[in-house]
């Protein structure tokens, strides 16, 4: 039976063998029994199913240790490995040897997100009280939510601001839920968001201040396959992309060679 045609439960067990052979280089029937609580007979069946799908000479049984060992030609059956697998392995089996930085705690108030979503869905404008980092005091303004975007930490709402007569990104946490959303009206006279429908293709290279050896490591770290690395994002999200890739840091590892702006084709804009 083909690997992809297996029932979900058995496929999960074979995927576990896949991970063990890749990361540990070895696996036994006991590995399956401990992980899934199955019988010895079922574990033997699973092993036979795995061996039937594995590449010839990819595995070798070692009688002294009573386990199968992955050989040089071993290839996974369930696709390429990921760092997320290693993280899961460490947190499960080696918790004392692993830790992670605390998450950035950014408030996402449902009293703000829900009315923004409803206004977006209904194509309405809403009256909000917003505290920007440029203005010393909150300002009341009308906005028409048209898009949402994530910077990897929090959601932003992209909206047409009738006060500024321009598209702006608003942080929901800076909208006062007690004094906002009391008034709505149809979202009229909202122009096309040209920056949303334009690709910004950032062409990057290792920073010129780095040594040749450091530049080689940066190329490996960021997965360069050519002289420059192309990062594609919407022009409207270019600022967040620069920040996430560390281009604005004091001593960045990458520097921008150029940026190419490409207006999206009809197929791309019609799909949105």
N, C-alpha and C positions, 0 to 999 in steps of 0.2 A: 504494500500500500504506500502511495506517495506521501511524503511528510506533510504536505499541505492538506491532504485529505483525511488526516487523523481527526478523531473526535477531540473536542477541546481539552478534556481532562488528560488524555494521554499525550496530546501535543505539549501541554504545559510541562509534563514530566520530561519529555524529550528535550524541550527547550532548556530545562534545568540542567540536563546532562551536557547540553551544548555549552552552557556557561561554565560548568565545572571543568570541562576539557580545555576550554579556552583560557580561563583564569588560573586554575589550579594545575592543569596539565594531567589530571587523573580523575577517575570516578569509579565507584563501585555500586553494586546493588544496594548496599547499606545506605549509600547517599540518598537514594530515592526513598527507601523505607523510612529513614529519619525525617526527611523533608515532607513527605506526603502521607505517611502512615499507612502505606499499602503493604500487601503481603509479599513474602519472598518470591512466590510464584509470579505475581504480577510484575514485580521488579525485573525478574528474569525475562518476561515477555517484552517489557519495555526496552531492555538492553538489546534483545535480539532485533527489535524493530529499528532501534537506532543504528546498530551495526549494519543492518541491511541497507540503510540509506547513506551511511558514511562512505567516503571515498576509500577505495582499496588502499590498504597499507597506511591509512591515516591513524589507526589505533593498533596498539599491541598489548596483549595480555601478559602481565608480569606475574609469574607464578609465585615468586618469593613474597611479594607484597599483596598478592591477590587483588589486583586492581588493573584496570585498563589504563594505559598511558597514551597520551596524545603524541603523535610522531611529527616529524618535520612537515609532512604534507597535509597535516590536519586542516580542514576547512569547516567552518560552522555551517549547520544546516538552516539556521534561523536568521541569517543575515549578519551584517557586520556588528561587531561589539560597540558599545557606547560607554562613555564615562559614567552615565547614569547607572549602568549595571555595577560598575565598581563601587560607586557610592552606596548602592543598596547592599552590596556584599559587605562592605565595611561596617555600615550601620547595623547590619543584622548579626554578623559573626565576630566583628572586632570593634565593638562600640568604644572601648577604652582607648583605641588607637586612632580615633577619628573625631573630628569636631568641625563645626562650621560657624561662620560669622553670623551674628544675629541679623534677622531681617530688618530692613528699613521699615519702621512702622509709620505708614502714611494713612491718615484717616480717610475713609471712603464712606461718607454719610449717606445712608439710603434716603434720607429726607431730601437730599439734593439730587442723587443719581436717578431716582425714580421719576420725579417730575421732568428732569432733563430728557430722559428716555421717552417719556410720554409726549413731550413737546416735539421731539425729533420725529416720532412715529406719526403724530397728527399733523406735522408740518405747521407748527404754531411757533410764534414768538412769545417769549416770557420776559417778565420784568424781574430783574435780579439786583441784589445789592452785593457788589464785588469789591474785595480788597486786593488790589494789585500791589506788586512790590515797587512800582514806580510812583504810585500816588500815596501821599501820607495818610489819607482817610478813605473810607469806602465810598464808592461811587455807584449811584443807581443808573442802570442802563437796561435797554431792551436788546435781547439777543435771540437769534433763531438758530437752534442747534441743528447742524447738518451732518456731522461726522463724529465718530469716537475713535480714539487711538490710545494705545498703551505704550509707555516707554520702558516696559519691563518691570516697573515698580507700581505704577498707578495709572488709572484711566484719566485721559484728558478729553474735554469736549471741544470740538472745533465748531465755531458758530459765527454767523454773520452778526457783527456788532453794529446796531443802528446808530449808536453814539459816535463811534470811530469811523463808521462807513467803510469797514474793512473786515476781512476774516481774521479772527483772533482765536488763540488757544486759551481755554479757561481751565484752571485747576478747580475741580468741584469743592475741595476743602476750603477754598477762599470765598465761596458763595455763602452768604448768611442765610441759613435755612429758616430762621424766624421772620425775616423781613422780605423774603423772595417768594416768587411764584404766586403772588396774590392776584396778579393780572395776566391774562393771555390774550392773544389776538392772532389772526391768520398771518403766517410768515410771508409777507409780500415784498416784492422788489429785491429778492435775493439773487445776486448775479452768479454766474458760473464760477466755481472755485478753481481758478486756473492752476494754482500751486498744487492742489490735490491731484489734478489730472496731468501733472508733469512729473516725469521721472528725473531724479537727480542721481547721476552716476558718479560717485566719488572714486577717483583713481588715487590709490595710496601706495606708498613705498616706505621701507624702513627709514627712520629719521637719519638725515645726513650727518648728525653729530655723533652717531654711534660708530664704533669700530666695525671693520669688516666681519669679524667673528660675531659681534653682537647682532649685526644685520642678518647674518645667516640664521641665527637662532630666532629672530623675530619673524623671518620668512617661514620657518617651520611652525612657530607658535600660531601664526595667523593663517596658515594653509595657503601660502602663495603657490601658484602653479605657473606664473609668468612673472615678467619684470615688475609689473604693477598689479595690485589687488583692486578689483572693482567691487564697490559696495553700492547696491542699488536701493534707493528709498524714494519716497515721494518728496517733492520739493517742500511740501508743507511740513514734513517731519525731519528735514535736514538738520535743524538745530539739535534735536534730540539724538539723532544718529551721531553727530559730531561729539556730543557729550558722552554718549555711551561707549564710543570707540576711543575716548580719551584724547581726541585731537586738540582739545583746548587745555590740556594739562600743562603744567610748567615745564616738564621734561617728558614729552610724549615719546612713545616708541615708534609711532607712525607719523608721517606728514603727508599732506595732500599735494599731489602733482597737479591735478586739475579737476574740474567738475564739468560734466557734460549734462545739459538739460535737454530732455527729449519729451515732446508732447505726446501723450498717449494716443494710440489709434482708436478708431471707432469701436472696435471689438472690446477693448479694455474699458472704455468709458461706458459703453452700453451695458456691460456686465455689472456695473455698480449701481 
